């Protein structure tokens, strides 16, 4: 698919094309522009483990999804990309009302993208995890 997109179109694409368990996170695309993306999810009992802490699996899925949209915004197209590496460092317990991921393309080649992301809890504005990933343009 090579359709150019707006933020609204990108949100609709996410809702219609990503796995149901990603949609269960209730991701809201806040920014998707110039090689960056921001997605916010509510922190609910659905993704919390003992102690009210967001589980690492939800955080990794959010980072991966957000970095995919950063790739899309870099290309200004919805072309398929595949995660080839994903590394997440968990820095502190994630607790709060929402969890926001800010992702950006650090470098893009013809077929490989290198990205970074920070996951931040709100309202306390604490970075709780950082991720890096590489994506392959699957054309």
N, C-alpha and C positions, 0 to 999 in steps of 0.2 A: 504494500500500500504506500503510495507516495503523496498522499493528500497533505497539503499544508494545514496548519492547525492554529486555532485560538485556544486560550485557556479553557473555555467552555467545551470546545471540541475534544481537547485532551482529556478532560474529566469524563466526558461521555465515553471516550475510547477506553479509558481505564475501567469504567463500570461495566462495559459490555465485553471486554476481551481478556481481563485478568482472571485468575483462578478465584472461585467463590470464597476460599478462605482468606484471600487478600481483600476482597470486597467486604468480608465480615469485619475487617479492621476499621471500616468506615473512613477510608482515606479521602481527604479533601485536598485537591491540588490548589495551592495558593499562588505559586509562581511557576512559570515554565517559559523561560525566555533566555536567549543568548548563552546557552550552555549551562544554565542553572535550573534548578527545580526546588520547590519547597512543597512538602506534603505534611499535613497535620492529621493526627488520629486522636480520638478521645481515649483517655486512660479509663478503662472500665474493668469490672471484675472478670470479664471475658478474656482479658489478656494479662491478668495479674496472677502471681503465684503467692505463696505464703508470705505474709508481711506486707501485702499490698504493693509489691514490686513488680514492674512490668517484666514479663518473661523475655529472655534473650531471643527466642525464636521470632517473636513479634517485632522486636527491634531490628533484627537482621532482615526480615521480610520488608519492613518499612524502608530501610536503607537501600536495599536492592531495587525496590520499586521506584523510589525517588531517583536513583541514579539512572535508571532506564529512561525516565522522563527528561533528565538533564541531557542524555544522549539525543533524544528526539529534538529537544530545543536547540541543541548545537547544530543539528542537521536541518532544522526547520521543516522536518518531514517525519512521518511515522514509518520508518523503515525498521525491519526486525533486527534486534540486537540480542545476543546471547551472552549471559554472564559466563566468563571464563575463570575469573578468580573473584573471591569475596573474602575480605578479612575484616573482622570487627573486634575492636578493643572496648571492653566494657569498663568504664572509669569509675562509676559510682551507681548506687541503686537508683533506678528510674521510678520516681513517684511524683504525683501531681494530678492535674486536671487533663492536660493534653501533652502529647509527645509530637514534636516537630522535627522533621529531617530537612536539612539544607544540603543539597548536593550540587557539585559543579564538575565540569569537565576540566581536568588539569592539562591534558594533552590529547589531541586527536590525530591519528594517522589516517591512511586510506581505509583501513579495515579494523583497526584497534583503537579503542577509547580507554583512557586512564582517568579515573574519577576519584573524588574524595567526598565524604559526607560527615556531617556532625548531627547528632541527635540531642535535642534539647528538651528538657521538661519545662512545662509552664504551670503555674505562674512564676516559679522561682528562677527561671532562666538559667538553669544549670546544664552544662554539657555533660551528658551521661555516657555517651559512647561516640566513637569515631570509626568510620569505615573507609576502606579503599577497595577499589574493584577495577577489573578490566572487563571490557565488553567487546565482542566480535560482531562486526556488521555482517549479518547473515544474508547475503544477497546471492 
